[in-house]
Amino acid sequence: MHDTIRNQFEQDGYVVLEDFLRPAECDELKTAGLELTNHLPDGEHRAIFSTTDKNQLKDEYFLNSNDKISYFFESDALGPDGKLKVDPSVSLNKVGHALHLLDPIFRCYTYSERVRAACAQLGLRDPAVVQSMYIYKNPGVGGEVVAHQDATYLHTEPIPPVGFWIALDDATIENGCLWMARGSHKSGVHRRLKRTGGDPALDYDRPAPIYPQSSFTPVPVSRGTCVLIHGHVVHKSAHNKSDKSRHAYTFHVVERDNNTYSTENWLQEGENAPFLNIYTTPQIV
């Protein structure tokens, strides 16, 4: 089984692990995600998350979210005055990036035996979690995530990061499931987002690549499924135009053994945001 998962991961750039979580566990995480919407920041501190808007590159709220639970709204959820146009419960794009450290429920699932087993099956020796996000992809307002590689944002070498993407709702073509460019991880890192030390604080080192639509395969999955994502595989998801939500919990793991985490990445380890080993970190503190 170990060899099968590792071989498929290295061949395709992703692996689908069905029934990673039980229905009741999905419900518990989804309830925790919805509970976060009861604590939204006021209008002056409402940050929009968009993969197409360059304002993100100089947003201090985003840059300082490595050790906090920070809230990022959908662009379609806010008016020009920053006021909500939709119900608060469906206004968010995501919450990140330290849920795995600061929220007891998300911490429990992040440092679980199942996650440890998956890391072991991939052959990781010293895996550590560097960031986590609750993704809402709400009906009607859930925005597009453009084609990208995770290593653009979290660059490590020679061993790339691994994404754990866990569906808390059924993810369908209609509500914005993942689309994968199978095998694209074999072509290296196409673009990097780097700290500049100036203004903007972050910038890309080259223009966005153009990927043909024919490269992508939809990966619809049932809730409770975990998709393991190679840091170099190109993937995306479409706007949610359906009336069904597509909640997911995702976090990224990096190998710390004989591997370098770039000092130019936007997200850096900090006193209040340590990169903790999955094998040895307790689920509860």
C-alpha positions, 0 to 999 in steps of 0.5 A: 500500500505504501509503495502504491501511494508513493508511486502514484504520487510521483507519477501523477502529482496527486493521490486521492485517498477516499474515506480519510475522514468519517461523515461525523468528523467532516461535520465537526470540522465544518461546524468549526469552520462555520463557527469562525464566521461568527467572529468576523473583523469589522469593515476597516479590517476586511481583507479580500483574498483573490488569486487574480488581484495584485493588492495581496502582494502588499497587504500587511494583514496577509503578510502577518497571518502566519501566526494568527487566525485571519479572515479573507473575504470573497470579492463578490461578498463586499461592496465598494464601501467594505460592507457585506453584500451577503450573509456573514456565514457565506462571505468568506473565501478562507480563514488561515494560516495558523488554524493547525496551531491555534484552534483545538479542533483543527489542530487535532485533525492536522496532527492525527494518526491518519496524517502521520500515516500518509506522510510515512507512506510518502516517505517523509522523514521529518514532515512539518506543517507550515500553514493551514486554511479553511476554504469556504467556496460558498454558493454563488460567491465562491471565487475561481482559483487560477492554475498554480503550483503550491511551490510558487508560494512555499518553495523548498528544495530539493523536496517540494511541499505536500498539500493535504486537501480534505473535502468537507462537502462533496466536491463536484464540477458544478460547485468548484472541485479541483482540476489537476494537470496530471504529470505537470509536477515533472517540469519543475517550478514555473513561477515564484512569489518572493519577498522583495524587501521593498514595495510591494513586499512580495512580487512574482519573479516572472509572468503567469504561465499559460496552461491549456485547458486540455491539460486539466482533469476534474477531480470530483470527490465525496466528502471525507476524501483527502487529496494529496497534492505534490508541490509542483503539480499545476491545479486550479478550481472554478467559480462555484456557480451552484447552490451547494457549498464546497468547504475544505480544510487544507494544510501544507507539509514540508520535509525538514530533513536535508531540505531547504525552506526558502527565506524568500517565501512569504510565509516564514517560521516565527516564535508564535508559528513554529513548523512542528513535526507531525510525527512528534507533535501532540494533537492537544496542548 
